[in-house]
C-alpha cells in the first residue's frame, strides 16, 4: 500500500504507479534467451512473407511513433541489473487478415 500511495501520479490523462512488489528487489530470471528464441521465430516468418513483414514492421513503427516503445540505450541498460526482455508475437483476426495485433507475453516461461 505504501508503494501505491507514494508512487501513484496523474500523467497525460491517465495514471502511473510504481511496480507493486511484495518484497524489495525480487530476483528476476534471465529472460533474454526466451525473448531471442521468440524473435528468431518471428524473423523466420518475416523473411518468408514480405507482405506480413511490411504489416508487422508498420505496427512496430506505430508503437514507436505513439511513444509506446523505443530502443533502450546502452546507458539505460547499465543503470540496473534488473532487466526483463518481454517476448511478443502476433495475432490476426480471420475476419481482418491484413490487420496484425501484437501480443506481449508477460507470462512467458523463461529458460534456465
C-alpha positions in Angstrom: 0.0 0.0 0.0 2.9 2.3 0.8 4.3 1.9 -2.8 0.9 2.6 -4.3 0.4 5.7 -2.2 4.0 7.1 -2.7 4.3 6.4 -6.5 0.9 7.0 -8.0 0.5 10.1 -10.1 -1.6 11.6 -12.9 0.1 11.6 -16.3 -1.3 12.8 -19.6 -4.9 11.9 -18.9 -4.1 8.6 -17.2 -2.4 7.2 -14.1 1.0 5.8 -13.4 2.2 3.8 -10.4 5.3 2.0 -9.3 5.6 -1.7 -9.5 3.9 -3.3 -6.6 6.5 -5.8 -5.5 5.7 -7.9 -2.4 9.4 -7.6 -1.4 12.1 -5.1 -2.4 14.3 -6.3 -5.3 12.8 -9.7 -6.0 15.2 -11.9 -8.1 14.4 -11.9 -11.8 15.3 -14.8 -14.0 17.3 -14.2 -17.2 14.6 -13.8 -19.9 16.9 -12.9 -22.8 17.1 -16.4 -24.2 13.4 -16.8 -24.3 12.9 -13.5 -26.0 15.6 -14.2 -28.5 14.0 -17.6 -29.3 10.7 -15.9 -30.0 12.4 -13.2 -32.1 14.1 -15.8 -34.3 10.7 -17.4 -34.9 9.2 -14.1 -35.9 12.1 -13.2 -38.1 11.6 -16.5 -40.0 8.0 -15.6 -40.7 9.0 -12.1 -41.8 11.6 -13.5 -44.3 9.1 -16.0 -45.6 6.2 -13.5 -46.2 7.2 -9.9 -47.3 3.6 -8.7 -47.0 3.4 -9.9 -43.5 6.8 -8.4 -42.8 5.6 -5.0 -44.0 2.5 -5.1 -41.9 4.4 -6.2 -38.8 7.1 -3.6 -39.1 4.4 -0.9 -39.7 2.8 -2.0 -36.4 6.1 -1.8 -34.6 6.7 1.7 -36.1 3.2 2.8 -35.0 4.0 1.8 -31.4 7.3 3.8 -31.6 5.5 6.8 -33.1 2.9 6.8 -30.3 5.6 6.5 -27.7 4.6 3.0 -26.6 8.0 1.6 -27.5 11.5 2.9 -28.0 15.0 1.5 -28.2 16.8 1.2 -24.9 20.1 2.9 -24.7 23.3 1.2 -23.5 23.5 3.7 -20.7 20.0 2.7 -19.6 20.9 -1.0 -19.6 23.9 -0.2 -17.4 21.8 1.6 -14.8 20.4 -1.6 -13.4 21.0 -5.3 -13.2 17.2 -5.8 -13.2 16.4 -6.4 -16.9 13.4 -8.1 -18.3 13.0 -8.9 -22.0 9.4 -9.1 -22.9 8.7 -11.5 -25.8 6.0 -10.8 -28.2 4.1 -12.5 -31.0 1.4 -11.6 -33.4 -2.3 -12.4 -33.6 -4.5 -12.0 -36.7 -8.3 -11.9 -36.7 -9.5 -14.2 -39.5 -12.1 -11.6 -40.4 -9.4 -8.9 -40.7 -6.4 -10.8 -42.2 -4.5 -7.6 -43.1 -4.6 -6.3 -39.5 -1.8 -7.5 -37.2 -2.1 -7.2 -33.4 1.0 -7.6 -31.3 0.7 -9.6 -28.1 3.2 -9.0 -25.3 3.6 -12.3 -23.5 4.4 -11.3 -19.9 3.6 -14.8 -18.7 6.2 -16.4 -21.0 8.2 -19.1 -19.1 12.0 -18.4 -19.0 14.6 -21.0 -19.9 17.1 -21.9 -17.2 
